[in-house]
């Protein structure tokens, strides 16, 4: 698999996991409260590694 396609697949998998986690927590009465700038840096850092 080409590196770009593998990176895209990893990014999609990560996004799906984060969405699933958010939905699970919301269904159980919890909400994630994060600083938007820190969250952005964290997510971009995951995608760049």
PDB file of N, CA, C and O in Angstrom:
ATOM      1  N   UNK A   1       0.857  -1.181   0.000  1.00  0.00           N
ATOM      2  CA  UNK A   1       0.000   0.000   0.000  1.00  0.00           C
ATOM      3  C   UNK A   1       0.897   1.237   0.000  1.00  0.00           C
ATOM      4  O   UNK A   1       1.904   1.286   0.707  1.00  0.00           O
ATOM      5  N   UNK A   2       0.530   2.205  -0.780  1.00  0.00           N
ATOM      6  CA  UNK A   2       1.306   3.440  -0.841  1.00  0.00           C
ATOM      7  C   UNK A   2       1.244   4.165   0.495  1.00  0.00           C
ATOM      8  O   UNK A   2       0.246   4.077   1.211  1.00  0.00           O
ATOM      9  N   UNK A   3       2.313   4.882   0.827  1.00  0.00           N
ATOM     10  CA  UNK A   3       2.398   5.559   2.125  1.00  0.00           C
ATOM     11  C   UNK A   3       1.243   6.532   2.324  1.00  0.00           C
ATOM     12  O   UNK A   3       0.683   6.603   3.418  1.00  0.00           O
ATOM     13  N   UNK A   4       0.878   7.278   1.294  1.00  0.00           N
ATOM     14  CA  UNK A   4      -0.215   8.240   1.411  1.00  0.00           C
ATOM     15  C   UNK A   4      -1.537   7.570   1.728  1.00  0.00           C
ATOM     16  O   UNK A   4      -2.317   8.071   2.539  1.00  0.00           O
ATOM     17  N   UNK A   5      -1.792   6.431   1.085  1.00  0.00           N
ATOM     18  CA  UNK A   5      -3.040   5.713   1.336  1.00  0.00           C
ATOM     19  C   UNK A   5      -3.065   5.145   2.743  1.00  0.00           C
ATOM     20  O   UNK A   5      -4.102   5.149   3.406  1.00  0.00           O
ATOM     21  N   UNK A   6      -1.906   4.650   3.198  1.00  0.00           N
ATOM     22  CA  UNK A   6      -1.825   4.105   4.550  1.00  0.00           C
ATOM     23  C   UNK A   6      -2.064   5.212   5.574  1.00  0.00           C
ATOM     24  O   UNK A   6      -2.764   5.001   6.565  1.00  0.00           O
ATOM     25  N   UNK A   7      -1.483   6.394   5.338  1.00  0.00           N
ATOM     26  CA  UNK A   7      -1.687   7.528   6.245  1.00  0.00           C
ATOM     27  C   UNK A   7      -3.152   7.942   6.264  1.00  0.00           C
ATOM     28  O   UNK A   7      -3.700   8.245   7.324  1.00  0.00           O
ATOM     29  N   UNK A   8      -3.791   7.957   5.093  1.00  0.00           N
ATOM     30  CA  UNK A   8      -5.211   8.306   5.021  1.00  0.00           C
ATOM     31  C   UNK A   8      -6.057   7.291   5.781  1.00  0.00           C
ATOM     32  O   UNK A   8      -7.001   7.661   6.478  1.00  0.00           O
ATOM     33  N   UNK A   9      -5.716   6.012   5.645  1.00  0.00           N
ATOM     34  CA  UNK A   9      -6.461   4.964   6.345  1.00  0.00           C
ATOM     35  C   UNK A   9      -6.290   5.105   7.854  1.00  0.00           C
ATOM     36  O   UNK A   9      -7.251   4.950   8.607  1.00  0.00           O
ATOM     37  N   UNK A  10      -5.066   5.401   8.295  1.00  0.00           N
ATOM     38  CA  UNK A  10      -4.821   5.592   9.726  1.00  0.00           C
ATOM     39  C   UNK A  10      -5.579   6.809  10.247  1.00  0.00           C
ATOM     40  O   UNK A  10      -6.129   6.769  11.347  1.00  0.00           O
ATOM     41  N   UNK A  11      -5.613   7.887   9.469  1.00  0.00           N
ATOM     42  CA  UNK A  11      -6.328   9.090   9.882  1.00  0.00           C
ATOM     43  C   UNK A  11      -7.819   8.809   9.995  1.00  0.00           C
ATOM     44  O   UNK A  11      -8.470   9.278  10.929  1.00  0.00           O
ATOM     45  N   UNK A  12      -8.364   8.046   9.050  1.00  0.00           N
ATOM     46  CA  UNK A  12      -9.790   7.704   9.095  1.00  0.00           C
ATOM     47  C   UNK A  12     -10.098   6.814  10.300  1.00  0.00           C
ATOM     48  O   UNK A  12     -11.122   6.986  10.961  1.00  0.00           O
ATOM     49  N   UNK A  13      -9.211   5.869  10.577  1.00  0.00           N
ATOM     50  CA  UNK A  13      -9.416   4.983  11.721  1.00  0.00           C
ATOM     51  C   UNK A  13      -9.361   5.766  13.026  1.00  0.00           C
ATOM     52  O   UNK A  13     -10.163   5.527  13.929  1.00  0.00           O
ATOM     53  N   UNK A  14      -8.427   6.690  13.128  1.00  0.00           N
ATOM     54  CA  UNK A  14      -8.315   7.517  14.329  1.00  0.00           C
ATOM     55  C   UNK A  14      -9.560   8.372  14.504  1.00  0.00           C
ATOM     56  O   UNK A  14     -10.094   8.481  15.607  1.00  0.00           O
ATOM     57  N   UNK A  15     -10.018   8.975  13.420  1.00  0.00           N
ATOM     58  CA  UNK A  15     -11.208   9.818  13.491  1.00  0.00           C
ATOM     59  C   UNK A  15     -12.420   8.988  13.923  1.00  0.00           C
ATOM     60  O   UNK A  15     -13.218   9.440  14.745  1.00  0.00           O
ATOM     61  N   UNK A  16     -12.560   7.797  13.385  1.00  0.00           N
ATOM     62  CA  UNK A  16     -13.676   6.925  13.753  1.00  0.00           C
ATOM     63  C   UNK A  16     -13.616   6.551  15.232  1.00  0.00           C
ATOM     64  O   UNK A  16     -14.647   6.507  15.904  1.00  0.00           O
ATOM     65  N   UNK A  17     -12.417   6.283  15.740  1.00  0.00           N
ATOM     66  CA  UNK A  17     -12.268   5.935  17.158  1.00  0.00           C
ATOM     67  C   UNK A  17     -12.637   7.115  18.050  1.00  0.00           C
ATOM     68  O   UNK A  17     -13.301   6.939  19.072  1.00  0.00           O
ATOM     69  N   UNK A  18     -12.214   8.310  17.670  1.00  0.00           N
ATOM     70  CA  UNK A  18     -12.534   9.492  18.478  1.00  0.00           C
ATOM     71  C   UNK A  18     -14.030   9.778  18.467  1.00  0.00           C
ATOM     72  O   UNK A  18     -14.606  10.124  19.499  1.00  0.00           O
ATOM     73  N   UNK A  19     -14.654   9.636  17.316  1.00  0.00           N
ATOM     74  CA  UNK A  19     -16.099   9.858  17.228  1.00  0.00           C
ATOM     75  C   UNK A  19     -16.846   8.819  18.053  1.00  0.00           C
ATOM     76  O   UNK A  19     -17.782   9.158  18.776  1.00  0.00           O
ATOM     77  N   UNK A  20     -16.437   7.553  17.950  1.00  0.00           N
ATOM     78  CA  UNK A  20     -17.091   6.491  18.711  1.00  0.00           C
ATOM     79  C   UNK A  20     -16.943   6.728  20.215  1.00  0.00           C
ATOM     80  O   UNK A  20     -17.887   6.508  20.973  1.00  0.00           O
ATOM     81  N   UNK A  21     -15.770   7.171  20.644  1.00  0.00           N
ATOM     82  CA  UNK A  21     -15.544   7.459  22.060  1.00  0.00           C
ATOM     83  C   UNK A  21     -16.434   8.599  22.523  1.00  0.00           C
ATOM     84  O   UNK A  21     -17.045   8.519  23.589  1.00  0.00           O
ATOM     85  N   UNK A  22     -16.511   9.663  21.726  1.00  0.00           N
ATOM     86  CA  UNK A  22     -17.345  10.811  22.072  1.00  0.00           C
ATOM     87  C   UNK A  22     -18.811  10.406  22.184  1.00  0.00           C
ATOM     88  O   UNK A  22     -19.492  10.798  23.131  1.00  0.00           O
ATOM     89  N   UNK A  23     -19.298   9.626  21.227  1.00  0.00           N
ATOM     90  CA  UNK A  23     -20.701   9.186  21.254  1.00  0.00           C
ATOM     91  C   UNK A  23     -20.953   8.302  22.470  1.00  0.00           C
ATOM     92  O   UNK A  23     -21.961   8.469  23.156  1.00  0.00           O
ATOM     93  N   UNK A  24     -20.052   7.369  22.744  1.00  0.00           N
ATOM     94  CA  UNK A  24     -20.216   6.487  23.907  1.00  0.00           C
ATOM     95  C   UNK A  24     -20.311   7.297  25.195  1.00  0.00           C
ATOM     96  O   UNK A  24     -21.187   7.052  26.024  1.00  0.00           O
ATOM     97  N   UNK A  25     -19.415   8.256  25.360  1.00  0.00           N
ATOM     98  CA  UNK A  25     -19.421   9.059  26.577  1.00  0.00           C
ATOM     99  C   UNK A  25     -20.694   9.888  26.683  1.00  0.00           C
ATOM    100  O   UNK A  25     -21.277   9.986  27.763  1.00  0.00           O
ATOM    101  N   UNK A  26     -21.131  10.484  25.586  1.00  0.00           N
ATOM    102  CA  UNK A  26     -22.351  11.296  25.611  1.00  0.00           C
ATOM    103  C   UNK A  26     -23.579  10.454  25.949  1.00  0.00           C
ATOM    104  O   UNK A  26     -24.459  10.898  26.686  1.00  0.00           O
ATOM    105  N   UNK A  27     -23.634   9.234  25.405  1.00  0.00           N
ATOM    106  CA  UNK A  27     -24.765   8.358  25.705  1.00  0.00           C
ATOM    107  C   UNK A  27     -24.807   7.970  27.187  1.00  0.00           C
ATOM    108  O   UNK A  27     -25.867   7.644  27.720  1.00  0.00           O
ATOM    109  N   UNK A  28     -23.659   8.009  27.836  1.00  0.00           N
ATOM    110  CA  UNK A  28     -23.587   7.657  29.249  1.00  0.00           C
ATOM    111  C   UNK A  28     -23.523   8.886  30.157  1.00  0.00           C
ATOM    112  O   UNK A  28     -23.155   8.785  31.328  1.00  0.00           O
ATOM    113  N   UNK A  29     -23.886  10.052  29.602  1.00  0.00           N
ATOM    114  CA  UNK A  29     -24.011  11.252  30.418  1.00  0.00           C
ATOM    115  C   UNK A  29     -22.720  12.027  30.637  1.00  0.00           C
ATOM    116  O   UNK A  29     -22.680  12.906  31.499  1.00  0.00           O
ATOM    117  N   UNK A  30     -21.677  11.735  29.897  1.00  0.00           N
ATOM    118  CA  UNK A  30     -20.407  12.433  30.046  1.00  0.00           C
ATOM    119  C   UNK A  30     -20.141  13.290  28.821  1.00  0.00           C
ATOM    120  O   UNK A  30     -20.622  12.988  27.729  1.00  0.00           O
ATOM    121  N   UNK A  31     -19.385  14.343  28.997  1.00  0.00           N
ATOM    122  CA  UNK A  31     -18.960  15.180  27.873  1.00  0.00           C
ATOM    123  C   UNK A  31     -17.485  15.476  28.011  1.00  0.00           C
ATOM    124  O   UNK A  31     -16.987  15.728  29.109  1.00  0.00           O
ATOM    125  N   UNK A  32     -16.792  15.445  26.889  1.00  0.00           N
ATOM    126  CA  UNK A  32     -15.384  15.809  26.885  1.00  0.00           C
ATOM    127  C   UNK A  32     -15.274  17.326  26.835  1.00  0.00           C
ATOM    128  O   UNK A  32     -15.864  17.968  25.966  1.00  0.00           O
ATOM    129  N   UNK A  33     -14.524  17.891  27.759  1.00  0.00           N
ATOM    130  CA  UNK A  33     -14.274  19.325  27.760  1.00  0.00           C
ATOM    131  C   UNK A  33     -12.775  19.506  27.534  1.00  0.00           C
ATOM    132  O   UNK A  33     -11.956  19.118  28.368  1.00  0.00           O
ATOM    133  N   UNK A  34     -12.434  20.096  26.402  1.00  0.00           N
ATOM    134  CA  UNK A  34     -11.027  20.247  26.046  1.00  0.00           C
ATOM    135  C   UNK A  34     -10.773  21.665  25.555  1.00  0.00           C
ATOM    136  O   UNK A  34     -11.680  22.363  25.101  1.00  0.00           O
ATOM    137  N   UNK A  35      -9.516  22.067  25.661  1.00  0.00           N
ATOM    138  CA  UNK A  35      -9.087  23.330  25.075  1.00  0.00           C
ATOM    139  C   UNK A  35      -8.926  23.080  23.568  1.00  0.00           C
ATOM    140  O   UNK A  35      -8.182  22.180  23.179  1.00  0.00           O
ATOM    141  N   UNK A  36      -9.597  23.847  22.726  1.00  0.00           N
ATOM    142  CA  UNK A  36      -9.544  23.584  21.285  1.00  0.00           C
ATOM    143  C   UNK A  36      -8.130  23.611  20.696  1.00  0.00           C
ATOM    144  O   UNK A  36      -7.801  22.793  19.836  1.00  0.00           O
ATOM    145  N   UNK A  37      -7.305  24.537  21.151  1.00  0.00           N
ATOM    146  CA  UNK A  37      -5.948  24.627  20.610  1.00  0.00           C
ATOM    147  C   UNK A  37      -5.111  23.411  20.995  1.00  0.00           C
ATOM    148  O   UNK A  37      -4.378  22.868  20.169  1.00  0.00           O
ATOM    149  N   UNK A  38      -5.224  22.988  22.249  1.00  0.00           N
ATOM    150  CA  UNK A  38      -4.474  21.812  22.689  1.00  0.00           C
ATOM    151  C   UNK A  38      -4.974  20.554  21.989  1.00  0.00           C
ATOM    152  O   UNK A  38      -4.178  19.694  21.612  1.00  0.00           O
ATOM    153  N   UNK A  39      -6.282  20.443  21.814  1.00  0.00           N
ATOM    154  CA  UNK A  39      -6.844  19.280  21.121  1.00  0.00           C
ATOM    155  C   UNK A  39      -6.356  19.235  19.675  1.00  0.00           C
ATOM    156  O   UNK A  39      -6.015  18.170  19.161  1.00  0.00           O
ATOM    157  N   UNK A  40      -6.326  20.391  19.028  1.00  0.00           N
ATOM    158  CA  UNK A  40      -5.852  20.456  17.643  1.00  0.00           C
ATOM    159  C   UNK A  40      -4.392  20.025  17.551  1.00  0.00           C
ATOM    160  O   UNK A  40      -4.033  19.225  16.687  1.00  0.00           O
ATOM    161  N   UNK A  41      -3.558  20.546  18.428  1.00  0.00           N
ATOM    162  CA  UNK A  41      -2.139  20.181  18.431  1.00  0.00           C
ATOM    163  C   UNK A  41      -1.963  18.675  18.661  1.00  0.00           C
ATOM    164  O   UNK A  41      -1.142  18.032  18.008  1.00  0.00           O
ATOM    165  N   UNK A  42      -2.739  18.127  19.590  1.00  0.00           N
ATOM    166  CA  UNK A  42      -2.656  16.700  19.898  1.00  0.00           C
ATOM    167  C   UNK A  42      -3.032  15.855  18.681  1.00  0.00           C
ATOM    168  O   UNK A  42      -2.313  14.920  18.328  1.00  0.00           O
ATOM    169  N   UNK A  43      -4.156  16.182  18.039  1.00  0.00           N
ATOM    170  CA  UNK A  43      -4.607  15.406  16.905  1.00  0.00           C
ATOM    171  C   UNK A  43      -3.659  15.521  15.710  1.00  0.00           C
ATOM    172  O   UNK A  43      -3.368  14.528  15.044  1.00  0.00           O
ATOM    173  N   UNK A  44      -3.189  16.717  15.448  1.00  0.00           N
ATOM    174  CA  UNK A  44      -2.257  16.901  14.342  1.00  0.00           C
ATOM    175  C   UNK A  44      -0.956  16.147  14.626  1.00  0.00           C
ATOM    176  O   UNK A  44      -0.362  15.555  13.725  1.00  0.00           O
ATOM    177  N   UNK A  45      -0.525  16.176  15.879  1.00  0.00           N
ATOM    178  CA  UNK A  45       0.676  15.428  16.261  1.00  0.00           C
ATOM    179  C   UNK A  45       0.528  13.938  16.023  1.00  0.00           C
ATOM    180  O   UNK A  45       1.477  13.274  15.605  1.00  0.00           O
ATOM    181  N   UNK A  46      -0.668  13.408  16.289  1.00  0.00           N
ATOM    182  CA  UNK A  46      -0.914  11.976  16.038  1.00  0.00           C
ATOM    183  C   UNK A  46      -0.849  11.665  14.545  1.00  0.00           C
ATOM    184  O   UNK A  46      -0.332  10.623  14.140  1.00  0.00           O
ATOM    185  N   UNK A  47      -1.373  12.566  13.741  1.00  0.00           N
ATOM    186  CA  UNK A  47      -1.405  12.322  12.306  1.00  0.00           C
ATOM    187  C   UNK A  47      -0.028  12.466  11.663  1.00  0.00           C
ATOM    188  O   UNK A  47       0.245  11.856  10.629  1.00  0.00           O
ATOM    189  N   UNK A  48       0.843  13.280  12.280  1.00  0.00           N
ATOM    190  CA  UNK A  48       2.165  13.496  11.705  1.00  0.00           C
ATOM    191  C   UNK A  48       3.155  12.400  12.054  1.00  0.00           C
ATOM    192  O   UNK A  48       4.187  12.276  11.395  1.00  0.00           O
ATOM    193  N   UNK A  49       2.865  11.599  13.076  1.00  0.00           N
ATOM    194  CA  UNK A  49       3.809  10.545  13.468  1.00  0.00           C
ATOM    195  C   UNK A  49       3.567   9.274  12.708  1.00  0.00           C
ATOM    196  O   UNK A  49       4.272   8.287  12.916  1.00  0.00           O
TER     197      UNK A  49
END
